[in-house]
Amino acid sequence: MKNTSAKSIRRTLTTLAIVAAGVSSGGARADLANGIVDQWSVGVVAQFLCGTVVWTGSAQSCAAQTMSWGSGGVSGLDITNPAGATIVNTNGPSVPNVAVTHRNQPISGSTLDEVTLRSTLTLTPFSPPDTGLPSASLDFLIDFQETPNGADPCANGGVNGVGVNVNGCGDIFVIDQGALNFAFQYDLGTGQGAKTYFISFFEQTGGLNPLPVAACNAVGVTSPCLGFVTPESQSTTFNFAAVITTKPVEIPVPGTLVSVGLGLLLLGLRRRRA
């Protein structure tokens, strides 16, 4: 792809929930007797805010769930939202929701530089059923770095023609790793008061990893940084999932950080029964 100069990443992704691939749960079933919601209906809708797009070159196309750019080929980003709300068990396994696909093709001309993505979350007690919390939205920045296909070594520090660079140098996404475990409270009206929960979203496919120093430097970010490298001439999909726990999720060892999610800052959201 075309050369672009390194840019300084704006540190606006301060509410990304980072969790480990192997999330551990308490295993205890919640019930009304202890005032804890056993199951939640979780609605997640993500969309691009097209008014925020910055292109390198002339503008291309943007809609709520899809973006495209380039000449001589077309690259782009697509969001696939879940068909409806999903049911997430408290202290249970993760449940898939939003997917983001990067269509990476050899191009010339305009490329994406950055865009804001808005994710809106709605949480409603499913078992026992009760009134839902107000929906909450978070705007966060996606910074994207096109890389020259013919470089060797590639901008990500790898050898051209090998691994993720098998078809030419892969492109780089860098995401600020800013927070962990977004707390919210809910009172079932059992006389035991509001209980605290933690919601985290993580990337299931293991594609999100600490990047090499060279890749961080290529996008103007101090190492260590967290992000994706996507292979040329392929479409790569990153699947996200949600977990809800009654204790903060623990990250094992820094070297095993392979997951990240689109989280919403729910601190202070609290519902009390009259």
HUDA-V461251 format. One record per residue. N is the residue number from 1. RES is the residue in three letters. PHI is phi in radians with two decimals (* if undefined). OMEGA is omega in degrees with one decimal (* if undefined). D_FIRST is the distance of its C-alpha to the first C-alpha in Angstrom with 2 decimals. Layout:
N;RES;PHI;OMEGA;D_FIRST / N;RES;PHI;OMEGA;D_FIRST
This chain:
1;MET;*;-174.3;0.00 / 2;LYS;-1.25;176.2;3.76 / 3;ASN;-1.29;170.8;6.62 / 4;THR;-2.34;-180.0;9.10 / 5;SER;-1.27;177.0;12.61 / 6;ALA;-1.14;-177.9;14.38 / 7;LYS;-2.22;177.3;16.65 / 8;SER;-1.46;-179.5;19.97 / 9;ILE;-1.28;175.3;20.20 / 10;ARG;-1.40;-172.4;23.14 / 11;ARG;-1.44;-179.0;25.60 / 12;THR;-1.87;-179.3;26.51 / 13;LEU;-1.53;-174.2;26.06 / 14;THR;-1.55;179.0;29.58 / 15;THR;-2.19;172.2;30.82 / 16;LEU;-1.65;179.5;28.67 / 17;ALA;-1.50;-178.5;31.08 / 18;ILE;-1.89;178.5;30.23 / 19;VAL;-2.31;179.9;32.27 / 20;ALA;-1.40;-180.0;32.46 / 21;ALA;-1.07;179.8;31.72 / 22;GLY;-1.71;180.0;35.44 / 23;VAL;-1.31;177.4;37.12 / 24;SER;-1.72;179.8;40.87 / 25;SER;-2.02;-178.3;43.27 / 26;GLY;-1.21;176.3;46.89 / 27;GLY;1.44;-178.1;48.01 / 28;ALA;-1.42;178.9;50.95 / 29;ARG;-1.35;177.5;51.44 / 30;ALA;-1.47;177.6;51.79 / 31;ASP;-2.70;-176.7;54.59 / 32;LEU;-1.09;-176.8;56.48 / 33;ALA;-1.06;179.6;59.18 / 34;ASN;-1.76;172.8;56.95 / 35;GLY;1.29;-178.2;55.30 / 36;ILE;-1.92;175.3;51.78 / 37;VAL;-1.24;-176.7;49.60 / 38;ASP;-1.41;-179.1;49.05 / 39;GLN;-2.37;179.3;46.22 / 40;TRP;-2.10;166.0;43.81 / 41;SER;-1.55;-174.4;42.19 / 42;VAL;-2.02;175.6;38.65 / 43;GLY;-1.84;178.8;36.67 / 44;VAL;-2.27;176.6;33.02 / 45;VAL;-2.27;179.5;30.99 / 46;ALA;-2.03;177.5;27.49 / 47;GLN;-2.67;173.3;25.74 / 48;PHE;-1.39;172.5;23.04 / 49;LEU;-1.67;-169.4;24.69 / 50;CYS;-1.11;178.1;22.85 / 51;GLY;-1.19;-177.9;24.70 / 52;THR;-1.75;-173.8;22.94 / 53;VAL;-1.13;169.4;19.28 / 54;VAL;-2.03;178.7;17.43 / 55;TRP;-1.76;166.8;14.43 / 56;THR;-1.68;-171.2;12.22 / 57;GLY;1.88;-177.2;13.23 / 58;SER;-1.26;-178.0;15.64 / 59;ALA;-1.11;175.5;16.75 / 60;GLN;-1.96;-176.4;15.81 / 61;SER;-2.21;178.7;18.13 / 62;CYS;-2.57;171.3;19.85 / 63;ALA;-2.36;-172.1;22.97 / 64;ALA;-1.00;-176.4;24.92 / 65;GLN;-2.02;-179.1;23.39 / 66;THR;-2.64;175.7;20.06 / 67;MET;-2.34;177.3;17.04 / 68;SER;-2.46;178.5;14.36 / 69;TRP;-2.76;174.1;11.61 / 70;GLY;1.88;174.7;9.23 / 71;SER;-2.14;-177.7;10.34 / 72;GLY;1.34;-179.2;10.54 / 73;GLY;3.07;-179.1;10.05 / 74;VAL;-2.26;172.1;11.03 / 75;SER;-1.87;179.9;10.09 / 76;GLY;-3.11;175.6;12.98 / 77;LEU;-2.20;178.5;15.73 / 78;ASP;-2.26;173.9;19.24 / 79;ILE;-1.84;171.9;22.50 / 80;THR;-2.02;178.0;25.39 / 81;ASN;-1.49;176.4;28.65 / 82;PRO;-1.12;-177.8;31.77 / 83;ALA;-1.12;179.3;34.28 / 84;GLY;-2.93;178.4;36.82 / 85;ALA;-1.15;176.2;38.19 / 86;THR;-1.96;-179.7;38.36 / 87;ILE;-1.73;-179.0;41.30 / 88;VAL;-2.06;178.1;40.78 / 89;ASN;-1.40;174.2;43.73 / 90;THR;-1.07;-176.9;44.65 / 91;ASN;1.08;179.4;44.08 / 92;GLY;-1.86;-178.0;42.71 / 93;PRO;-1.26;177.6;39.51 / 94;SER;-1.26;-178.4;36.14 / 95;VAL;-2.21;-176.8;35.46 / 96;PRO;-1.09;173.1;32.03 / 97;ASN;-2.48;-173.3;30.94 / 98;VAL;-1.39;172.6;27.51 / 99;ALA;-2.16;177.0;24.34 / 100;VAL;-2.16;-178.7;20.74 / 101;THR;-2.00;173.1;18.05 / 102;HIS;-1.79;174.1;14.27 / 103;ARG;-1.58;-173.0;12.86 / 104;ASN;-1.83;-179.3;9.43 / 105;GLN;-2.26;173.2;7.99 / 106;PRO;-1.10;-176.2;5.39 / 107;ILE;-2.42;166.4;5.39 / 108;SER;-2.32;177.5;6.30 / 109;GLY;1.39;-172.4;9.01 / 110;SER;-1.17;173.0;10.16 / 111;THR;-2.37;174.8;8.95 / 112;LEU;-1.32;172.9;11.63 / 113;ASP;-1.86;178.0;13.19 / 114;GLU;-2.84;175.6;16.40 / 115;VAL;-2.72;175.2;19.03 / 116;THR;-1.63;176.4;22.54 / 117;LEU;-1.95;178.4;23.70 / 118;ARG;-1.83;177.6;27.45 / 119;SER;-2.03;-178.2;29.26 / 120;THR;-2.03;-175.1;32.93 / 121;LEU;-2.07;174.6;35.36 / 122;THR;-2.21;-179.4;38.90 / 123;LEU;-2.02;-179.8;41.35 / 124;THR;-2.35;175.4;44.64 / 125;PRO;-1.03;-179.4;47.29 / 126;PHE;-1.82;177.1;47.68 / 127;SER;-2.53;-5.2;50.39 / 128;PRO;-1.22;-178.6;52.67 / 129;PRO;-1.23;178.8;51.56 / 130;ASP;-2.85;-177.1;51.59 / 131;THR;-1.26;-178.1;50.09 / 132;GLY;-1.36;172.1;46.36 / 133;LEU;-1.27;173.6;44.84 / 134;PRO;-1.06;176.6;43.26 / 135;SER;-1.15;-179.4;39.58 / 136;ALA;-2.29;-179.0;37.27 / 137;SER;-2.11;177.2;33.80 / 138;LEU;-2.29;173.8;31.18 / 139;ASP;-1.74;177.2;28.23 / 140;PHE;-2.43;-172.6;25.42 / 141;LEU;-1.64;168.3;22.10 / 142;ILE;-1.80;172.3;18.72 / 143;ASP;-1.82;-174.0;16.27 / 144;PHE;-2.23;-178.7;12.60 / 145;GLN;-2.14;170.3;10.05 / 146;GLU;-1.27;179.8;6.26 / 147;THR;-2.20;176.9;5.70 / 148;PRO;-1.21;-175.0;4.80 / 149;ASN;-1.13;-171.5;5.35 / 150;GLY;-1.56;-177.7;8.42 / 151;ALA;-1.16;176.1;10.22 / 152;ASP;-2.70;7.9;13.61 / 153;PRO;-1.25;179.3;14.76 / 154;CYS;-1.31;-179.0;11.72 / 155;ALA;-1.05;178.9;11.68 / 156;ASN;-1.44;177.0;13.78 / 157;GLY;1.62;-178.8;16.27 / 158;GLY;-1.55;179.2;16.16 / 159;VAL;-1.39;177.0;16.24 / 160;ASN;-1.12;179.0;13.37 / 161;GLY;1.58;-177.0;14.67 / 162;VAL;-2.20;175.2;17.04 / 163;GLY;1.05;-178.7;17.57 / 164;VAL;-1.12;178.9;14.80 / 165;ASN;-1.72;-173.4;12.42 / 166;VAL;-1.05;-178.8;14.15 / 167;ASN;-1.83;-170.6;11.37 / 168;GLY;1.94;-171.6;8.92 / 169;CYS;-1.08;178.1;8.39 / 170;GLY;-1.24;178.1;9.13 / 171;ASP;-1.59;-167.8;8.51 / 172;ILE;-2.13;167.1;11.71 / 173;PHE;-1.95;173.5;14.55 / 174;VAL;-2.11;-178.1;17.60 / 175;ILE;-2.14;178.9;20.96 / 176;ASP;-1.21;178.6;24.11 / 177;GLN;-1.64;-165.5;26.89 / 178;GLY;-1.87;-172.6;29.77 / 179;ALA;-2.79;-176.6;32.71 / 180;LEU;-2.55;172.4;34.56 / 181;ASN;1.11;-178.7;37.07 / 182;PHE;-1.61;-172.0;37.63 / 183;ALA;-1.50;170.6;41.38 / 184;PHE;-2.54;-176.5;43.35 / 185;GLN;-2.16;176.0;47.04 / 186;TYR;-2.55;179.7;49.12 / 187;ASP;-2.00;179.2;52.90 / 188;LEU;-1.39;178.4;54.41 / 189;GLY;1.32;-179.7;57.77 / 190;THR;-1.59;-177.1;59.56 / 191;GLY;1.54;-179.2;61.10 / 192;GLN;-1.73;178.9;58.86 / 193;GLY;1.43;-178.5;56.56 / 194;ALA;-1.27;175.4;52.81 / 195;LYS;-1.79;179.6;50.73 / 196;THR;-1.71;177.4;47.41 / 197;TYR;-2.18;177.6;44.36 / 198;PHE;-2.26;176.3;40.82 / 199;ILE;-1.94;178.0;37.80 / 200;SER;-2.37;175.7;34.53 / 201;PHE;-2.06;179.1;31.33 / 202;PHE;-2.40;-178.0;29.21 / 203;GLU;-1.53;-170.3;26.17 / 204;GLN;-1.37;-169.6;27.74 / 205;THR;-1.44;178.8;25.09 / 206;GLY;1.31;-178.7;24.81 / 207;GLY;-1.43;-178.3;21.04 / 208;LEU;-1.66;-172.1;21.61 / 209;ASN;-2.49;167.7;22.56 / 210;PRO;-1.03;-175.9;23.09 / 211;LEU;-1.65;175.1;19.92 / 212;PRO;-1.05;179.5;20.14 / 213;VAL;-0.95;-178.0;20.94 / 214;ALA;-1.06;180.0;17.71 / 215;ALA;-1.18;176.9;15.68 / 216;CYS;-1.06;-179.5;18.19 / 217;ASN;-1.10;-177.4;18.00 / 218;ALA;-1.09;179.0;14.23 / 219;VAL;-1.84;174.0;14.96 / 220;GLY;1.35;-177.5;18.29 / 221;VAL;-2.01;176.7;20.55 / 222;THR;-1.19;176.4;23.58 / 223;SER;-1.32;4.8;23.86 / 224;PRO;-1.42;175.3;24.92 / 225;CYS;-2.39;-175.4;22.52 / 226;LEU;-2.07;179.8;21.99 / 227;GLY;-3.12;179.9;18.92 / 228;PHE;-2.06;162.7;16.61 / 229;VAL;-2.16;-175.1;13.79 / 230;THR;-1.98;-177.3;12.48 / 231;PRO;-1.23;177.6;11.63 / 232;GLU;-1.18;176.3;8.87 / 233;SER;1.09;177.0;10.64 / 234;GLN;-2.46;170.3;13.36 / 235;SER;-1.80;-177.1;15.15 / 236;THR;-2.06;-179.0;16.58 / 237;THR;-1.90;176.5;19.73 / 238;PHE;-1.94;-177.3;21.43 / 239;ASN;-1.77;-179.2;25.15 / 240;PHE;-1.93;-177.9;27.37 / 241;ALA;-2.49;-176.9;31.16 / 242;ALA;-2.00;169.2;34.11 / 243;VAL;-2.28;175.3;37.10 / 244;ILE;-2.17;-175.7;40.23 / 245;THR;-2.30;175.8;42.57 / 246;THR;-1.71;172.6;45.77 / 247;LYS;-2.31;178.9;44.74 / 248;PRO;-1.00;175.5;41.50 / 249;VAL;-1.24;-179.2;39.04 / 250;GLU;-1.75;174.0;38.89 / 251;ILE;-1.66;-176.8;35.88 / 252;PRO;-1.14;-175.0;37.01 / 253;VAL;-2.13;-178.9;35.27 / 254;PRO;-0.88;-178.9;32.24 / 255;GLY;-1.19;-179.1;30.52 / 256;THR;-1.73;179.4;30.81 / 257;LEU;-1.27;-178.7;28.97 / 258;VAL;-2.13;-174.2;26.55 / 259;SER;-2.33;176.2;27.20 / 260;VAL;-2.63;179.5;26.76 / 261;GLY;-2.47;175.8;27.71 / 262;LEU;-1.48;-176.2;27.75 / 263;GLY;-1.81;174.9;31.24 / 264;LEU;-2.04;-177.3;33.51 / 265;LEU;-1.34;-175.1;35.87 / 266;LEU;-1.85;177.8;39.25 / 267;LEU;-0.99;177.8;41.43 / 268;GLY;1.64;176.1;44.54 / 269;LEU;-1.25;-176.2;44.25 / 270;ARG;-2.62;178.1;47.69 / 271;ARG;-2.10;177.3;49.87 / 272;ARG;-2.03;174.2;53.64 / 273;ARG;-1.28;179.3;56.12 / 274;ALA;-1.20;*;58.85
